[in-house]
Amino acid sequence: MTSRDKIGQLFMVGFLGTSVTPDLASFIKEYKPGGVILFSRNLESVEQMVDLTNGLQACSPHSPLLISIDQEGGRVSRLPKGFTIFPPCDILGRCNSTELAYAAGATIAKELRAVGVNMNMAPVLDVNSNPSNPVIGDRAFGTTPDVVCELGMAMAAGLQDNKVVACGKHFPGHGDTNTDSHKELPVVEASRGRLEAVEFPPFRRAVAQNIASMMTAHVLYTALDPELPATLSPAIINGFLRQELHYDGVVLTDDLEMHAIIDHYGIADAAVRAVQVGCDVLLICKDRDREIAAFDAVAQAVETGTISPERLNQSVARITRLKDRFIGAYKPVTVSDAKLIAGCQTHQSLLRTIEQIRARLVSSF
């Protein structure tokens, strides 16, 4: 693998459209990104998803793509009609059943694999510890770390036991913010003691149980690093996550196009900083020019030694291990198989069970 090929593996990119256009195919073949992320804008049906993911993989014969999605349930659900869409995770939290959380994760994984998706940006391991939080809320399993630990890791196990990469997010915790990092940079001024008691336990549990990947938060935690958000902080990523917690799984940035990052650092500087501090995968969800600018910046940093060969090789090794574990030799998916699994009666029965519990919970208030 050339240095340029290695750099490509660090990128997970988004795109516009619902098919593999000649332009998209050319981009993948030239830059060799390690993965892509799908959004609702890319998805129309079971049949279309099968064609899309097979087409994407055909553009990357050198290394199978991580094909990811945010399929948390509730308001963060990207799949189109025809799939089993679960309610938000706080409903699973109120059900307080690790069996149901595991089953939901397993069901999501089976339906994703059926259409060629091998990575889910879930579970949310944030504790909903701030009622004023505009971005987490019902995406969290609950308001206490114990509930989030138990149900979050049950969902992660359901995903990973069915060959879909789980991604715990948003390290080291996005639950106690007053602002949305999509729009601005949140600042958390809680003490280290409070963070340890409330925000960190789910992530410590995730590390202990070897979750395959984790996503960083674009949040500034003054008790950990008074100057840099977690995604770009050597103290938080290299110091806390890598050295103190001994996590050697794949670390992804949240979308580097979010205003919490792009407004303060720019895409090129942010990409280089994130790799330097120990992030393995740079997530850039939409803009092709920014994806190329970030690639060029990382390539320049590798050429000048700003990013060392050792640092680059660490990330490539982690990404390769992840692909070997969850993808192996890629086999195309088929519409006939996918239609047997997506939205099947067994999965709908599980959804009805959860919805019935949800209805009872609502009526009890």
C-alpha positions in Angstrom: 0.0 0.0 0.0 1.5 3.4 -1.0 1.6 6.3 1.3 -1.3 7.9 -0.7 -3.3 4.7 -0.4 -2.8 4.7 3.3 -3.9 8.3 3.6 -7.1 7.4 1.7 -7.9 4.8 4.3 -8.3 7.5 6.9 -11.2 9.1 5.2 -14.9 8.3 5.4 -16.8 10.5 3.0 -20.4 11.5 2.2 -21.8 12.3 -1.2 -24.9 13.6 -3.0 -27.2 11.5 -5.0 -28.7 8.0 -5.0 -26.4 6.2 -7.4 -22.7 5.7 -8.2 -22.2 8.4 -10.8 -19.1 8.5 -13.0 -17.9 11.4 -10.9 -18.3 9.5 -7.6 -16.7 6.4 -9.1 -13.7 8.5 -10.3 -13.3 10.1 -6.9 -13.3 6.8 -5.0 -10.9 5.2 -7.5 -8.5 8.2 -7.3 -8.6 9.0 -3.5 -9.3 5.4 -2.3 -11.3 6.5 0.9 -11.6 3.8 3.5 -15.3 4.3 3.9 -18.4 6.2 2.9 -21.4 7.3 5.0 -25.0 7.2 3.8 -27.7 9.6 4.6 -31.5 9.8 3.9 -30.6 11.9 0.8 -28.8 8.8 -0.6 -31.5 6.2 0.1 -34.8 5.4 -1.6 -35.6 1.7 -1.3 -34.3 -1.8 -0.5 -33.6 -2.4 -4.2 -31.8 1.0 -4.7 -29.7 0.4 -1.6 -28.5 -3.0 -2.8 -27.5 -1.4 -6.2 -25.8 1.5 -4.4 -23.7 -0.4 -2.0 -22.7 -3.0 -4.5 -21.7 -0.2 -6.9 -19.7 1.5 -4.2 -17.8 -1.6 -3.3 -17.1 -2.3 -7.0 -15.2 1.1 -7.1 -12.9 -0.1 -4.3 -11.4 -3.6 -5.2 -8.2 -2.8 -3.4 -9.9 -2.7 0.0 -13.5 -3.2 0.9 -15.3 0.0 2.0 -16.7 0.6 5.4 -20.2 1.6 4.5 -21.8 3.4 7.4 -25.0 5.0 8.4 -26.6 6.7 11.5 -29.4 4.3 12.3 -30.0 5.0 16.0 -33.8 4.9 15.9 -36.3 7.7 16.4 -35.4 11.0 14.8 -31.9 9.8 13.8 -33.0 7.1 11.3 -31.7 7.2 7.7 -33.3 4.1 6.3 -36.2 4.5 3.8 -39.6 2.8 3.8 -39.4 -1.0 3.9 -37.1 -1.3 6.9 -37.8 -1.8 10.6 -37.5 1.6 12.3 -37.3 1.5 16.0 -38.3 4.3 18.4 -35.7 6.5 20.0 -33.3 5.0 22.4 -34.8 6.6 25.5 -37.8 4.3 24.9 -35.5 1.3 25.1 -34.1 2.9 28.2 -37.5 3.1 29.8 -38.2 -0.5 28.9 -35.1 -1.2 30.9 -34.4 -4.5 29.2 -31.0 -5.5 28.0 -32.7 -8.3 26.0 -34.8 -5.8 24.0 -31.8 -3.5 23.5 -29.7 -6.4 22.2 -32.5 -7.6 20.0 -33.0 -4.1 18.5 -29.3 -3.9 17.8 -29.3 -7.4 16.2 -32.3 -6.5 14.1 -30.8 -3.3 12.8 -27.6 -5.1 12.0 -29.3 -7.9 10.1 -31.2 -5.4 8.0 -28.2 -3.2 7.4 -26.0 -6.2 6.3 -28.8 -7.3 4.0 -28.4 -4.2 1.9 -24.6 -3.9 2.2 -24.1 -1.6 5.1 -21.5 -2.8 7.5 -21.2 0.0 10.1 -23.7 1.8 12.3 -22.9 5.0 14.0 -24.5 3.8 17.2 -25.1 3.3 20.1 -25.3 6.8 21.6 -23.4 6.5 24.9 -24.1 10.0 26.0 -26.0 10.4 29.3 -29.0 12.8 28.9 -27.8 14.7 32.0 -28.8 18.2 30.9 -32.5 18.9 30.1 -31.5 21.9 28.1 -29.4 19.9 25.7 -30.7 20.7 22.2 -29.1 17.7 20.3 -29.1 14.6 22.5 -32.3 14.3 24.4 -34.2 11.2 23.5 -31.3 9.9 21.5 -29.8 8.8 24.8 -30.8 5.6 26.6 -31.4 7.6 29.8 -30.5 10.2 32.4 -28.2 8.0 34.5 -24.9 6.3 33.5 -26.0 2.9 34.8 -28.9 2.7 32.3 -26.8 4.0 29.4 -24.0 1.5 30.2 -26.2 -1.5 30.3 -28.5 -0.8 27.4 -25.9 0.9 25.2 -23.6 -2.0 25.4 -26.4 -4.5 24.9 -27.3 -2.7 21.6 -23.6 -2.7 20.7 -23.3 -6.4 21.3 -26.4 -7.0 19.1 -24.9 -5.0 16.3 -21.4 -6.6 16.5 -22.6 -10.2 17.0 -24.3 -9.8 13.6 -21.2 -8.4 11.8 -22.0 -4.7 11.9 -19.4 -2.4 13.4 -20.8 -0.5 16.4 -19.6 3.0 17.1 -20.0 4.4 20.6 -20.6 8.2 20.6 -19.8 11.0 21.4 -16.6 10.5 23.4 -16.1 11.6 26.1 -19.8 12.7 26.4 -22.2 15.1 24.7 -25.0 14.9 27.2 -24.3 18.0 29.3 -24.1 20.6 26.6 -26.3 23.6 26.2 -25.6 24.1 22.5 -25.5 21.9 19.3 -22.1 21.2 17.9 -23.6 21.1 14.4 -24.1 24.9 14.9 -21.4 26.1 17.3 -18.7 24.8 19.7 -20.2 23.7 23.0 -18.3 24.3 26.2 -18.7 22.0 29.2 -17.3 23.5 32.4 -18.1 20.5 34.7 -15.4 19.4 37.1 -13.4 16.2 36.4 -15.1 14.6 39.3 -18.6 15.2 37.8 -17.5 14.0 34.4 -16.1 10.8 35.9 -19.3 10.2 37.8 -21.8 11.0 35.1 -20.4 11.3 31.5 -17.5 8.9 31.4 -18.8 5.6 32.7 -20.5 4.4 29.5 -17.3 5.0 27.6 -15.2 3.3 30.2 -17.6 0.3 29.9 -17.4 0.4 26.1 -13.6 0.2 26.2 -13.7 -2.6 28.8 -16.1 -4.5 26.5 -14.0 -3.9 23.4 -16.4 -1.9 21.3 -15.1 -1.8 17.8 -15.1 1.9 17.3 -15.8 5.2 19.0 -16.7 8.7 17.7 -15.3 11.9 19.2 -17.3 14.9 20.4 -16.8 18.4 19.0 -17.1 19.7 22.6 -14.6 21.6 24.7 -14.2 20.2 28.2 -12.4 22.8 30.4 -11.5 20.2 33.0 -9.6 18.1 30.5 -8.4 20.6 28.0 -9.2 24.3 28.3 -8.2 25.2 24.8 -9.2 22.4 22.3 -12.4 20.4 21.7 -12.1 16.6 22.2 -11.7 15.8 18.6 -8.5 17.9 18.3 -7.2 17.5 21.8 -4.0 15.4 22.5 -4.9 15.4 26.2 -8.3 13.8 25.5 -7.7 11.5 22.5 -4.1 10.4 23.0 -3.8 11.0 26.7 -7.2 10.0 28.1 -8.6 7.6 25.5 -5.5 5.9 24.2 -3.1 6.0 27.1 -5.3 6.1 30.3 -8.1 3.9 29.0 -5.9 1.8 26.8 -8.3 1.9 23.9 -6.9 0.5 20.7 -10.0 0.4 18.6 -10.8 2.7 15.7 -11.5 6.3 16.7 -13.6 8.4 14.3 -14.1 12.1 14.3 -17.6 13.4 14.2 -18.3 15.2 10.9 -15.5 17.8 10.5 -17.9 20.0 8.5 -19.9 20.8 11.6 -19.7 24.4 12.7 -18.0 23.6 16.0 -14.9 22.6 14.0 -15.1 24.3 10.6 -15.8 27.8 12.0 -12.7 27.7 14.3 -10.1 25.6 12.5 -11.0 25.1 8.8 -11.1 21.6 7.2 -7.4 21.3 6.4 -6.1 22.2 9.8 -8.8 20.2 11.6 -8.0 17.0 9.6 -4.3 17.2 10.3 -4.8 17.9 14.0 -7.2 15.1 14.4 -4.8 12.5 12.9 -1.9 13.9 15.0 -3.8 13.4 18.3 -4.8 9.8 17.6 -8.0 9.8 15.5 -8.0 7.1 12.8 -10.9 8.1 10.6 -11.8 11.5 9.4 -15.5 11.9 8.8 -16.5 14.5 6.1 -20.1 14.1 5.2 -21.0 16.2 2.2 -18.7 18.6 0.4 -16.4 17.1 -2.2 -14.1 20.1 -2.3 -13.6 19.9 1.5 -12.9 16.1 1.3 -10.2 16.8 -1.3 -8.8 19.7 0.7 -8.5 17.6 3.8 -6.9 14.7 1.9 -4.3 17.1 0.4 -3.6 18.6 3.8 -3.0 15.2 5.4 -0.9 14.2 2.5 1.2 17.3 2.8 1.6 16.7 6.6 2.8 13.1 6.0 5.2 14.3 3.4 6.7 17.0 5.7 6.7 14.7 8.8 4.1 16.7 10.6 2.3 13.4 10.7 4.8 10.7 11.2 4.9 7.4 9.3 4.4 5.6 12.6 1.2 7.6 13.4 -0.2 6.9 9.9 0.6 3.2 10.1 -1.1 2.9 13.5 -4.4 4.1 12.0 -4.1 2.0 8.9 -3.4 -1.1 11.0 -6.5 -0.4 13.2 -8.7 0.2 10.1 -7.4 -2.9 8.4 -8.1 -5.0 11.5 -11.6 -3.6 11.7 -12.3 -4.5 8.0 -10.9 -8.0 8.4 -13.1 -8.6 11.4 -16.4 -7.3 10.0 -16.1 -7.4 6.3 -13.4 -9.9 5.2 -13.6 -10.6 1.5 -16.6 -8.6 0.2 -19.5 -10.5 -1.3 -22.1 -8.6 -3.2 -25.6 -8.5 -1.7 -28.7 -9.4 -3.6 -32.2 -7.9 -3.8 -33.9 -11.2 -3.2 -32.0 -11.9 0.0 -32.4 -8.3 1.2 -36.2 -8.4 0.7 -36.5 -11.5 2.9 -34.8 -9.7 5.8 -35.7 -6.0 5.6 -38.9 -5.3 7.5 -39.7 -9.0 7.9 -42.4 -10.3 10.2 -40.0 -11.4 12.9 -38.5 -7.9 13.0 -41.9 -6.2 12.9 -43.0 -8.4 15.8 -40.1 -7.1 17.9 -41.0 -3.5 17.0 -44.6 -4.1 18.0 -43.5 -5.4 21.4 -41.4 -2.3 22.0 -44.2 0.0 20.8 -46.7 -1.7 23.1 -44.4 -1.1 26.0 -44.0 2.5 24.8 -47.7 2.9 24.8 -48.1 1.6 28.3 -45.3 3.9 29.5 -47.0 6.9 27.9 -50.4 6.1 29.4 -48.8 5.8 32.9 -47.8 9.4 32.9 
